[in-house]
């Protein structure tokens, strides 16, 4: 996650937004390169920049922790080929 809020706040938001109750043993990894997803960083070719930035953020996430289940809540299809390998 790129959020700076606590794990408990993330669990509450997941329940409110998606109707999913996350167990306490679900861990959240704080990512450092989420700024690469900001549209302001790419004044031209915004969608291409965000797609590539999303792939790099996914790579960061997967190198920091190998999950049993990979969930992309941003809707970036570029992350799935990276998660699959």
Secondary structure, 3 states (H helix, E strand, C coil): CCCCCCHHHHHHHHHHHHCCCCCCCCCCCCCCCHHHHCHHHCCCCHHHHHHHHHHHHHHHHHHHCCCCCCCCCCCCCHHHHHHHC
